[in-house]
Amino acid sequence: MLLIYTHKITKRFAYVMKHIFTQILGIDVVYTTKVEDFIKHSGPKITYTKQPLQNEFFIRSNDLLFEQGINDISIRMGDWEGTPCFFETGERSNLPYDIFSASFYLLSRYEEYLPHVKDDLGRFPPKTGIAYSSGFLELPVVDIWAQKLLQLLQERFADVGAKHKIYKFTPIINVTTSHCYALKGFSRSVAGFFLDLSRFKLKRLFKRITVWFNPRKDPYDNFERLIGINQKLKLKAMFFFQFAAYSEHDKNVSIHRNAFRYLIKSVADYSIVSLSASMASSKALEVLKKEKKDLSALINRPIKYARLRYNRVAIPQTYRNLVDAEFTDDYTMGYTHNIGFRAGTCTPFYFYDINLEVQQPIKVHPFAVSDYALQNVKEPQQVFEKLDKLYRNIKAVNGNFNIIFSNELFVEAHRINWLNLYEALLKRYYV
């Protein structure tokens, strides 16, 4: 049992301590504000405050975990034995940086509460974030800092009982457009036909006509092949289906088409099926609840997991809506076109709502890469070169390697055969 003394136990303090020690390091931890309890404790103990009490393991605290609301924070980056870090502590501290405050800053997405210019889809731009601007976006720094802390604690205390996490790889199939030409209905099909004709897209026109006569040849319909690959490797992928009304940004097949409904039910027989929430649902809670209810009724099981259209997470409202709609887990935390860790971690964490100063009951599962970030890669080997380094960083801290695959990219027309690459990636990283 590790005891931590601090001058004030706040919700922020308890939140980040639980994540670092319990979730990442597997160490049982308790807190105290009483000096006498700290002094008489015979086991491993840490002081986290402004001044040490005796000659104990001391980490000088930043003010962030003891504040409320959003404040203007000055961040100066430093280097901790090759790993970027911030919130320097000074010479008397056993850690050169206050990794607890730094971790809270990243996990809470503190910077996304600050004024910033969103992109055209209303998203937080990766270049605005400290991870991108400081060059550590591809490092799960929160997990790395935790491992460095553990090493120092074990040097000081022989009886620190840490339980190591297990590395986990999860492929996530995002289905916002299940079919390219099939099942679209007469009006949409005719409109698409004349649009291709007006733009002289003859190959696409030929493919469209072919699919009209044989819907099984739709280029996006690779679900049997994907499930076959997963079964061969004895792996259960996660499928997130959009199940929404047609709108400007949401143009999947109608939820009333029997063939589409049968597809989802058949995939649910072999894989985890969850909701890829529509763009419309991000602006209306009742729409989100309806999509969840309709999909749950179709597959006859609860829907607890969600992903947001275009990875559009609006802090903190998105997670408040997911909680209100009774989702338990989110798989949207990441960037569409940039590889790396939006929240600085490869370990699932609960969302902390700074405006309410409360931990929300929804677990966030960050993804490391979306296949859209690899669209411009010309050779499979280049994909492996990019992801191998990421894999090593995650494996070193026994984290979760989550990759988002979009079913519309599994088409033969791309320069890379993504179906073959999908199988190769699973064999390489599912170990």
Secondary structure as UniProt FT lines:
FT   STRAND          2..5
FT   HELIX           11..17
FT   HELIX           18..25
FT   STRAND          29..32
FT   HELIX           35..40
FT   STRAND          45..49
FT   STRAND          57..60
FT   HELIX           64..66
FT   STRAND          77..80
FT   TURN            81..82
FT   STRAND          83..86
FT   TURN            91..92
FT   HELIX           99..107
FT   TURN            108..109
FT   HELIX           110..112
FT   TURN            120..121
FT   HELIX           126..128
FT   HELIX           130..133
FT   TURN            134..135
FT   TURN            137..138
FT   HELIX           141..156
FT   TURN            158..159
FT   STRAND          168..175
FT   TURN            182..183
FT   HELIX           186..198
FT   TURN            199..200
FT   HELIX           202..213
FT   HELIX           215..217
FT   TURN            219..220
FT   HELIX           223..232
FT   TURN            233..234
FT   STRAND          238..241
FT   TURN            255..256
FT   HELIX           258..268
FT   TURN            269..270
FT   STRAND          272..277
FT   HELIX           280..282
FT   HELIX           285..299
FT   STRAND          305..308
FT   HELIX           309..311
FT   TURN            315..316
FT   HELIX           317..324
FT   TURN            325..326
FT   STRAND          329..330
FT   TURN            342..343
FT   STRAND          349..353
FT   TURN            354..357
FT   STRAND          358..364
FT   STRAND          369..370
FT   HELIX           371..374
FT   TURN            375..376
FT   HELIX           380..396
FT   TURN            397..398
FT   STRAND          400..406
FT   HELIX           407..409
FT   TURN            412..413
FT   HELIX           418..429
//
